[in-house]
Amino acid sequence: MGIFHIGDEEMANHTQDEFAMSVDDWTAVAIVGGLAIIGLAANGFAMLILYKGGKISNAFQQLCFSHSFANFFALLFFLFYCTPAIILKTDFTNKNPVGKLIGGFMVMLWDVSVYSHLCGAINRMIVISWPVKSREFMTKRVSCGMILTVWIISFLHYIPYFWVNDCYIAFYPTVYLWDFSNNECGFILGKWLDFGTGVTVFALILLADILTLYRIRLLLKQVGLKRSHTRRDIKFFIQTCLQFLVFVVKLTCFYFISENFMGDEKYHWPLFFTTSFAWECATTVDGLIIIPFHVGDYLNRHKKGPLTTIFQSQMNSQVGSLSRPASVMRMEIRSNASVKQSRMY
């Protein structure tokens, strides 16, 4: 997240009267809390259709479930941690060691989402480039190993935040912003660890997507869109591209656009929308993108109306007729023919 250096001095400048709820405060509560509720519903429903859709054994669906899980927990903190802090105007979020650790944990959850997107892009590249060999390679053990690696690397990012006196990211409820510590450690956490990770993952995902697009072009020339697995793989590739776009927008807002609004503490809404809001919005939209690409599996598995029942019964009868012995079928044909002949006479 961006390095704005709000600092404790800015918090100390607020008088007791300023700690009363203002229109801006209620607006921030509505935005942060309302968006968190939407995001929780979106990511919760995304996890539901992924788990109940019958494809959770696939590596790509497992990766989607993992980062939706991380998004869900991050949004829980936005709703039950940031929103009450704005109402109470408490300094717990930026002075208490537990509050600082929570900030670091929030960054860890974001890193899980970032690395999961990278694994998803690599997964699409492998599946589309080598459709036959990928079935042998992308086993359950490999997918679980990828998810475990994502969480372990993200936790390694979290370790420096245990030095809460110098290395932390804190939420400042009077201006509704997240900020790294105003020292050398905060600079390293923000510019090198957080921003550096984002740029590196951005480059790797872009490279994987370019290679995947090249393979899709060759694949379309060979078989077109006649094969169902080809359409499905391309559909999931579009999903990863949309989620990558959300990641790029969030990264751009945090580290480039927000710099144009620094230094204006009184009118902090532009800084809020390009930092805190962008972070929360990215986790929300991430879950919304998953739903249309996977809800079909859920509906096909659970939605069985009257027409579906009739169609299945007809199919079962046809399959049953095909499965009968040939001798029985010849006897039925002869009996039908004799009936028709007797009717003629």
Steps between C-alpha positions, in 0.01 A plus 500: 500500500613854447745681726322819604661558840191623678678440827397535861554877487206547268284294734609710796383817327137397538322657795238324705221669303642366176452146628122542471347329197477730199325461166828386348536238771154357439567504128821305554317250723234450231759454226739272689228299673268480200773393260621239751151349521477481119847346485422244768186396314686481168798300627279284720276411208807444283635247751159333515466443125863390475455243776150384397562516126659156488832625360682584824740210434643697205812707565361825358184486711709431810715806432188712456360367826825577684521865401124548549553369854778758553281777358213398727713530814648832390150639451402376845770728641380790288151453641568414866834676550520810281136602519475498884838679517358787292196523726697485824795710373726265693878502479510125562547438127820708474655489849417165654733209399200277429357762265831519315514121470150503355620745236784266405259207489282696257801544271568126525145423384548736205825320413312169497265643241789640293697176493182300433441708187853420387441128554169527315669661200767228499228234529318637194824517302584136576150364439453685169854443373523132594140375540591130515813512714341752737250236615788287618690791653224705665413237758333560835837480674648764269206738541505462879874561494451820300237630742715411802799676341289812442399517866854428624656773285231743610570415863870569441393848391321529833802418720656854498176638644569322829746783576201717582696799629671575169342284230126531458210618291220667696149625436433867592126535562487882493607508135389144405844410365756221535862605536838340556724606788686826437852356514745292301321174575168643383665615178639151439166336575311735271730571209707184485292219643146604409555705185791282386291186535216659308722605208674160486172310500363744242789422262471122550123496445535717191761262357283195574193663342692594184622142459147370566353733238752374249406139575128583476556646155668179384232289665216686328664449163523124561171403668301823534243514780339164423647324801325573828822487702651761268212740563519436875876562516468824303212608725714457810785683330268797449423484873870520590545795261214693662636434849845605381348826372352567846841435655666744258243773571547460874878507470487810279268685738710420806845587376450749219165682498491545881827696492314792341284539813758476777548787743136610512387375839176699511370383163602137516223339295705465177774329701243277665346389170838427341635302798272352767194486275703358209631221723156407631340537159756268339422219747127550437517505121731198511218293644240646264706396197510135609120462519397519129785270393415219745131535583413283199664195662299560816170537312561197281560290808220625725226643278269217390159620394209299341640535149837371612335199669296414188806535279705275727224234512483497119876469478497216752232314301700540180816382670308209646371399156848513356632287782251212439622187319468493122287182509239673717490799271452273192208324670338838576540608138342175372206531741439860394512394136248219558266742677513739208443213252193376694356852493534505122286190476 
